[in-house]
């Protein structure tokens, strides 16, 4: 975040004069507070290879992670070698990369690589759809923390210097599906869901990488955890597991409460929250998942006392975004849906238009919101811009005709710019560029 008298003056003038507002850093998966929301008011509605594209930078390999933005630098992870476009067949050729790009020019500042810990999961099945770089990095403004699966958690300085590397297990997820939960930071801790690697939830010291606490029995979940608040203002760490959500003390890892919420067997979406209510989602088809609301601050089994509602809508991968009391999300059949966050009642359910029905049916990226608009990136059919509100209104459908690769990452928003990543390139779209 920016500090100092100059920035305070700018903030005052913006508030008084009504000038366009811009977001600050986007330091982790789905941005500040894991909310997916930005105060930016000048993002473009339409873009293409020839319109509102500020720059385009080739990446060293594919990846399903999302970009983050810190101090005018964009950070994104990729992988190369084994499984990357068939360029190699041996697992020992696998490399995971952290790339730093100048946000203004798109120039690559540096790229660092990490060798694999073998044997890796084989490149096949569901793993082949997202690859070996599916965890979004996180930054506290001093370091960038990357989760590289079996290769562990790695911390880098903003200058690219590797500071530490810590293993959190070398196991494999169910059916060899790979791994993808993103790290988060809280106080002096980096917290990771290492379900695939070791069936654990772990907290590491940010400066040293040493383990502070570990929770066992966290299995078959790809959820990015979140630290939320209770009504009393106390922090709780939440993570979803098959059909349930669990709450922990983030300082010690002590399990505080749990609730059955019917989100399905293999939850992937992250946890979001507003005040003292957490919203969770999951499922692999209608009738096999849910979106649910749970009040935080319980103890023990709180299914009967703290589960506020359950909706039979479902979200296989994307995390919903909450805007003005409405939850917005996508399912795997190409439908956008909106739920009233207070009651759980459906507001609308409409099919996305454009891009072909086949491409619409698979979405990995989570929705993000800014200035009354929802941005939804599909894997193969471009980005849909939807008006926030009780009536479905698709404002625009954008794509880069020159890029036929998958777009699996959630957009990052900062200072009037939106950053999108594909399996081949990193893009910056900005109004008037």
C-alpha positions as CSV (number, residue, x, y, z in Angstrom):
1,X,0.0,0.0,0.0
2,X,1.2,3.5,-0.7
3,X,2.1,5.7,2.3
4,X,3.3,9.2,2.8
5,X,1.9,12.7,2.7
6,X,1.8,12.9,-1.1
7,X,-0.4,9.9,-1.4
8,X,-2.6,11.1,1.4
9,X,-3.1,14.3,-0.5
10,X,-3.9,12.4,-3.7
11,X,-6.5,10.3,-1.8
12,X,-8.1,13.4,-0.3
13,X,-8.4,15.1,-3.7
14,X,-9.9,12.0,-5.3
15,X,-12.5,11.9,-2.5
16,X,-13.4,15.6,-2.7
17,X,-13.2,16.1,-6.5
18,X,-14.7,12.9,-7.6
19,X,-11.7,12.0,-9.8
20,X,-11.4,8.5,-11.2
21,X,-10.3,6.1,-8.4
22,X,-7.6,3.5,-8.9
23,X,-6.7,0.4,-7.0
24,X,-3.5,-0.2,-5.2
25,X,-1.5,-3.4,-5.1
26,X,-3.2,-6.7,-5.9
27,X,-1.0,-8.8,-3.7
28,X,-2.5,-12.3,-3.7
29,X,-5.2,-14.5,-5.3
30,X,-8.3,-12.4,-5.9
31,X,-6.5,-9.3,-4.6
32,X,-6.8,-7.4,-1.2
33,X,-8.6,-9.4,1.4
34,X,-9.2,-12.2,-1.2
35,X,-12.3,-10.3,-2.2
36,X,-12.0,-10.2,-5.9
37,X,-13.1,-6.5,-5.8
38,X,-11.3,-3.3,-6.9
39,X,-12.1,0.4,-6.5
40,X,-10.9,1.1,-10.0
41,X,-13.3,3.1,-12.1
42,X,-11.4,3.4,-15.4
43,X,-11.0,-0.2,-16.6
44,X,-11.9,-0.7,-20.2
45,X,-15.1,-2.5,-21.1
46,X,-13.9,-3.7,-24.5
47,X,-10.5,-4.9,-25.6
48,X,-8.8,-7.0,-28.3
49,X,-5.4,-7.3,-30.1
50,X,-6.0,-3.8,-31.5
51,X,-8.1,-2.1,-28.8
52,X,-7.1,-1.0,-25.3
53,X,-4.1,-3.4,-25.2
54,X,-1.3,-1.6,-23.5
55,X,1.3,-4.4,-23.8
56,X,1.7,-8.2,-24.3
57,X,4.6,-10.2,-23.0
58,X,5.6,-13.7,-23.8
59,X,5.9,-16.1,-20.8
60,X,8.5,-18.8,-20.4
61,X,5.8,-21.5,-20.3
62,X,2.1,-22.2,-19.4
63,X,0.4,-22.0,-16.1
64,X,-3.0,-21.7,-14.4
65,X,-2.0,-19.4,-11.6
66,X,-3.1,-15.7,-11.5
67,X,-0.9,-12.6,-11.7
68,X,-0.4,-10.4,-8.7
69,X,0.7,-6.8,-8.6
70,X,3.1,-5.2,-6.1
71,X,5.0,-1.9,-6.3
72,X,4.4,-1.5,-10.0
73,X,5.6,-5.0,-10.7
74,X,3.5,-8.0,-11.9
75,X,4.5,-11.4,-10.7
76,X,3.3,-14.6,-12.3
77,X,4.3,-18.3,-12.1
78,X,4.8,-20.7,-15.1
79,X,6.3,-24.1,-15.8
80,X,8.4,-25.4,-18.6
81,X,10.0,-28.6,-19.7
82,X,8.0,-31.7,-18.9
83,X,4.3,-31.4,-19.8
84,X,4.7,-27.9,-21.3
85,X,3.4,-28.2,-24.9
86,X,5.1,-31.6,-25.3
87,X,8.5,-29.9,-25.3
88,X,10.0,-32.6,-23.1
89,X,9.1,-36.1,-21.9
90,X,11.3,-36.5,-18.8
91,X,10.1,-35.3,-15.4
92,X,13.6,-34.1,-14.5
93,X,13.3,-31.4,-17.2
94,X,10.3,-29.8,-15.3
95,X,11.0,-26.3,-14.1
96,X,8.7,-23.9,-12.3
97,X,9.2,-20.2,-12.8
98,X,8.5,-16.9,-11.0
99,X,8.5,-14.1,-13.5
100,X,8.6,-10.4,-12.6
101,X,7.4,-7.9,-15.2
102,X,7.3,-4.1,-15.2
103,X,3.6,-3.1,-14.9
104,X,4.1,0.0,-17.0
105,X,6.1,-1.3,-20.0
106,X,5.6,-5.1,-19.9
107,X,9.3,-5.6,-19.9
108,X,10.5,-8.7,-18.1
109,X,12.6,-7.7,-15.1
110,X,13.8,-11.2,-14.0
111,X,12.8,-14.8,-14.0
112,X,13.8,-17.4,-11.5
113,X,13.3,-21.2,-11.8
114,X,12.9,-24.0,-9.3
115,X,13.9,-27.7,-10.0
116,X,11.3,-30.4,-9.3
117,X,11.3,-32.9,-6.5
118,X,10.8,-36.3,-8.1
119,X,8.8,-38.2,-8.8
120,X,6.2,-35.7,-10.0
121,X,2.6,-36.5,-10.8
122,X,2.3,-37.7,-14.4
123,X,1.1,-35.2,-17.0
124,X,-2.3,-36.7,-17.8
125,X,-6.0,-36.5,-17.0
126,X,-7.2,-33.4,-15.0
127,X,-3.6,-32.4,-14.2
128,X,-2.9,-31.9,-17.9
129,X,-5.7,-29.3,-18.0
130,X,-4.0,-27.0,-15.5
131,X,-0.4,-28.1,-15.2
132,X,2.4,-27.6,-12.6
133,X,2.0,-23.9,-11.9
134,X,-1.5,-23.5,-10.6
135,X,-0.9,-21.7,-7.3
136,X,-1.1,-17.9,-7.4
137,X,1.9,-16.3,-5.5
138,X,1.3,-13.9,-2.6
139,X,3.3,-10.9,-1.5
140,X,3.4,-8.8,1.7
141,X,5.3,-6.0,-0.1
142,X,8.7,-7.3,1.1
143,X,8.8,-10.9,-0.3
144,X,6.9,-13.0,-2.9
145,X,5.8,-16.4,-1.6
146,X,5.3,-19.2,-4.1
147,X,3.8,-22.6,-3.6
148,X,5.3,-25.1,-6.0
149,X,3.6,-28.3,-4.9
150,X,6.1,-31.1,-4.2
151,X,8.9,-28.6,-4.6
152,X,7.6,-26.7,-1.6
153,X,7.0,-23.1,-0.6
154,X,9.6,-20.7,-1.8
155,X,10.2,-17.1,-0.8
156,X,11.8,-14.5,-3.1
157,X,12.8,-10.9,-2.5
158,X,11.2,-8.4,-4.8
159,X,14.6,-8.3,-6.6
160,X,14.4,-12.0,-7.4
161,X,16.8,-13.3,-4.7
162,X,15.7,-16.6,-3.3
163,X,15.4,-16.4,0.5
164,X,14.2,-19.8,1.6
165,X,12.5,-23.0,0.4
166,X,10.5,-25.3,2.7
167,X,8.9,-28.7,1.8
168,X,5.3,-29.3,2.9
169,X,5.2,-32.9,1.6
170,X,5.8,-34.8,-1.6
171,X,2.6,-36.9,-1.8
172,X,0.0,-36.9,-4.6
173,X,-3.6,-35.8,-4.7
174,X,-6.6,-38.1,-5.4
175,X,-6.3,-39.6,-8.9
176,X,-3.1,-37.6,-9.6
177,X,-5.1,-34.4,-10.2
178,X,-2.2,-32.2,-9.1
179,X,-2.4,-29.3,-6.8
180,X,-3.5,-25.7,-6.9
181,X,-4.4,-24.0,-3.6
182,X,-2.7,-20.6,-3.3
183,X,-0.7,-19.4,-0.3
184,X,-2.0,-16.5,1.9
185,X,-0.2,-14.4,4.5
186,X,-1.5,-13.4,7.9
187,X,0.7,-11.5,10.4
188,X,4.1,-13.2,10.4
189,X,2.7,-16.3,8.8
190,X,2.5,-17.8,5.3
191,X,-0.4,-20.3,5.3
192,X,-0.8,-23.1,2.7
193,X,-3.3,-25.8,2.1
194,X,-1.0,-28.8,1.4
195,X,-3.8,-31.3,1.1
196,X,-2.4,-32.9,-2.0
197,X,1.2,-33.0,-0.8
198,X,0.7,-34.2,2.8
199,X,-3.0,-34.0,3.9
200,X,-2.1,-31.0,6.0
201,X,-2.7,-27.3,6.5
202,X,0.5,-25.5,7.5
203,X,1.7,-22.1,8.7
204,X,5.3,-21.0,8.1
205,X,7.3,-18.1,9.4
206,X,7.4,-15.5,6.7
207,X,11.1,-14.5,7.3
208,X,12.6,-18.0,7.8
209,X,10.2,-20.5,6.2
210,X,10.2,-22.6,9.4
211,X,7.1,-24.4,10.3
212,X,5.0,-22.7,13.1
213,X,2.1,-25.2,13.2
214,X,0.6,-28.1,11.2
215,X,-2.9,-29.5,11.0
216,X,-3.3,-33.1,9.8
217,X,-6.3,-34.8,8.2
218,X,-6.9,-32.1,5.6
219,X,-7.7,-34.2,2.6
220,X,-9.2,-33.9,-0.9
221,X,-9.4,-30.1,-0.9
222,X,-8.0,-27.6,-3.3
223,X,-9.4,-24.6,-1.5
224,X,-7.4,-21.5,-1.0
225,X,-7.9,-20.7,2.8
226,X,-8.9,-17.3,4.1
227,X,-8.6,-15.4,7.3
228,X,-12.0,-13.9,8.2
229,X,-13.4,-12.0,11.1
230,X,-15.9,-12.9,13.8
231,X,-18.6,-10.6,15.1
232,X,-16.2,-9.7,17.9
233,X,-13.4,-8.9,15.4
234,X,-11.3,-11.9,16.1
235,X,-9.6,-13.6,13.2
236,X,-10.4,-17.1,12.1
237,X,-8.8,-19.3,9.4
238,X,-11.3,-21.1,7.2
239,X,-10.8,-23.9,4.7
240,X,-13.3,-26.1,2.9
241,X,-13.0,-29.9,2.9
242,X,-15.4,-32.4,1.4
243,X,-18.9,-31.2,2.2
244,X,-17.7,-29.1,5.2
245,X,-16.1,-25.9,6.2
246,X,-13.6,-25.8,9.1
247,X,-12.6,-22.9,11.3
248,X,-9.2,-22.6,13.0
249,X,-7.2,-20.2,15.2
250,X,-4.7,-18.8,12.6
251,X,-2.1,-18.2,15.3
252,X,-2.0,-21.8,16.6
253,X,-3.8,-24.0,14.1
254,X,-6.3,-25.1,16.7
255,X,-9.5,-26.3,15.2
256,X,-12.4,-24.2,16.6
257,X,-15.5,-25.3,14.7
258,X,-16.9,-27.2,11.7
259,X,-20.1,-27.3,9.7
260,X,-21.7,-29.5,7.0
261,X,-22.5,-27.3,4.0
262,X,-23.0,-29.8,1.2
263,X,-20.4,-28.4,-1.2
264,X,-19.4,-31.7,-2.7
265,X,-16.5,-34.1,-2.5
266,X,-13.6,-32.2,-3.9
267,X,-13.9,-28.4,-3.1
268,X,-11.8,-26.0,-5.1
269,X,-13.3,-22.5,-4.8
270,X,-11.8,-20.2,-2.1
271,X,-13.5,-18.8,1.0
272,X,-14.9,-15.3,0.9
273,X,-16.5,-13.3,3.6
274,X,-18.4,-10.1,4.5
275,X,-18.4,-9.0,8.2
276,X,-18.9,-12.2,10.2
277,X,-20.4,-14.3,7.4
278,X,-18.3,-16.7,5.2
279,X,-19.5,-17.9,1.8
280,X,-18.3,-21.2,0.4
281,X,-18.9,-23.1,-2.8
282,X,-18.2,-26.3,-4.6
283,X,-19.6,-29.2,-6.6
284,X,-19.1,-31.0,-9.9
285,X,-22.6,-30.8,-11.3
286,X,-26.1,-29.8,-10.3
287,X,-27.2,-31.8,-7.3
288,X,-23.6,-32.6,-6.2
289,X,-22.6,-29.2,-4.8
290,X,-23.8,-26.0,-3.3
291,X,-23.1,-22.4,-2.4
292,X,-23.6,-21.8,1.4
293,X,-23.3,-19.1,4.0
294,X,-22.0,-19.7,7.5
295,X,-21.7,-17.4,10.4
296,X,-18.2,-17.4,11.9
297,X,-17.3,-17.5,15.6
298,X,-18.7,-20.9,16.6
299,X,-17.3,-23.8,18.6
300,X,-17.6,-27.5,17.8
301,X,-20.2,-28.7,15.3
302,X,-22.1,-25.6,14.3
303,X,-24.1,-27.1,11.4
304,X,-27.5,-26.5,13.2
305,X,-26.7,-23.1,14.6
306,X,-24.4,-21.2,12.2
307,X,-25.3,-22.4,8.7
308,X,-27.5,-19.6,7.4
309,X,-28.5,-21.0,4.0
310,X,-27.6,-23.4,1.3
311,X,-28.2,-22.9,-2.4
312,X,-28.2,-25.8,-4.9
313,X,-26.3,-23.7,-7.4
314,X,-22.7,-25.0,-7.7
315,X,-19.3,-23.9,-8.7
316,X,-16.7,-26.5,-9.7
317,X,-13.6,-24.2,-9.7
318,X,-14.3,-20.4,-9.7
319,X,-14.7,-18.6,-6.4
320,X,-17.8,-16.3,-6.3
321,X,-17.5,-12.5,-6.0
322,X,-19.7,-10.6,-3.6
323,X,-20.9,-7.2,-4.7
324,X,-23.6,-5.1,-2.9
325,X,-25.2,-8.1,-1.2
326,X,-25.2,-10.3,-4.3
327,X,-23.0,-13.3,-5.0
328,X,-21.9,-13.8,-8.6
329,X,-20.4,-16.9,-10.1
330,X,-20.1,-19.4,-13.0
331,X,-20.7,-23.1,-13.3
332,X,-19.3,-25.5,-15.8
333,X,-22.3,-25.4,-18.2
334,X,-21.7,-21.9,-19.3
335,X,-24.2,-20.3,-16.9
336,X,-23.7,-17.1,-14.8
337,X,-25.7,-17.1,-11.7
338,X,-26.5,-14.5,-9.0
339,X,-27.6,-15.3,-5.4
340,X,-29.0,-12.9,-2.7
341,X,-26.3,-13.1,0.0
342,X,-28.7,-12.5,2.8
343,X,-31.2,-15.2,2.0
344,X,-29.5,-17.6,-0.4
345,X,-32.4,-17.1,-2.9
346,X,-31.5,-17.2,-6.6
347,X,-31.7,-13.8,-8.4
348,X,-31.0,-15.0,-11.9
349,X,-29.3,-17.8,-13.9
350,X,-28.4,-17.0,-17.5
351,X,-26.2,-18.5,-20.2
352,X,-23.2,-16.5,-21.3
353,X,-23.4,-15.3,-24.9
354,X,-20.8,-15.6,-27.5
355,X,-17.7,-17.7,-28.0
356,X,-19.4,-21.0,-28.7
357,X,-21.1,-23.3,-26.3
358,X,-18.2,-25.7,-26.1
359,X,-15.7,-23.1,-24.8
360,X,-18.2,-21.8,-22.3
361,X,-18.4,-25.0,-20.4
362,X,-15.1,-24.8,-18.7
363,X,-14.0,-21.9,-16.5
364,X,-11.1,-21.9,-14.0
365,X,-10.7,-18.2,-13.4
366,X,-12.7,-16.6,-10.6
367,X,-14.8,-13.5,-11.3
368,X,-13.5,-10.1,-10.3
369,X,-15.5,-6.9,-9.9
370,X,-14.9,-3.1,-10.4
371,X,-17.1,-0.1,-10.8
372,X,-20.4,-2.0,-11.1
373,X,-19.1,-4.6,-13.5
374,X,-18.2,-8.2,-13.2
375,X,-15.4,-9.7,-15.3
376,X,-15.5,-13.4,-16.1
377,X,-12.6,-15.1,-17.9
378,X,-13.4,-18.4,-19.7
379,X,-10.8,-20.9,-20.6
380,X,-11.2,-20.7,-24.4
381,X,-14.0,-18.3,-25.2
382,X,-12.7,-14.9,-24.0
383,X,-13.8,-12.6,-21.2
384,X,-17.4,-11.6,-20.4
385,X,-18.2,-8.3,-18.9
386,X,-21.5,-8.4,-16.9
387,X,-23.3,-5.6,-15.2
388,X,-23.6,-6.0,-11.4
389,X,-27.3,-6.0,-10.5
390,X,-30.5,-8.0,-10.2
391,X,-31.0,-8.4,-13.9
392,X,-28.5,-10.2,-16.1
393,X,-26.9,-7.8,-18.6
394,X,-23.9,-8.9,-20.7
395,X,-22.1,-5.7,-21.6
396,X,-19.2,-7.0,-23.7
397,X,-17.4,-10.2,-24.8
398,X,-13.7,-9.7,-25.4
399,X,-10.9,-12.0,-26.7
400,X,-7.5,-11.9,-28.2
401,X,-7.8,-13.5,-31.6
402,X,-4.1,-14.1,-31.9
403,X,-4.0,-16.3,-28.7
404,X,-5.7,-19.7,-29.0
405,X,-4.2,-21.0,-25.7
406,X,-6.1,-21.5,-22.5
407,X,-6.8,-18.5,-20.1
408,X,-7.0,-20.1,-16.7
409,X,-5.8,-17.3,-14.4
410,X,-8.0,-14.8,-12.5
411,X,-7.4,-11.2,-13.6
412,X,-5.4,-8.8,-11.4
413,X,-6.4,-5.1,-11.2
414,X,-4.2,-2.2,-10.3
415,X,-4.0,1.5,-11.2
416,X,-6.5,1.4,-14.1
417,X,-4.9,-1.7,-15.6
418,X,-6.2,-5.2,-15.8
419,X,-3.7,-8.0,-16.1
420,X,-4.7,-11.3,-17.8
421,X,-2.6,-14.4,-18.3
422,X,-2.9,-17.2,-20.9
423,X,-0.7,-20.3,-21.3
424,X,1.6,-18.2,-23.6
425,X,1.4,-14.5,-22.7
426,X,0.8,-11.9,-20.0
427,X,-1.5,-9.1,-21.1
428,X,-2.1,-5.6,-19.8
429,X,-5.4,-3.9,-20.9
430,X,-5.9,-0.2,-20.2
431,X,-8.5,2.3,-21.4
432,X,-7.3,4.3,-24.4
433,X,-4.1,2.3,-24.9
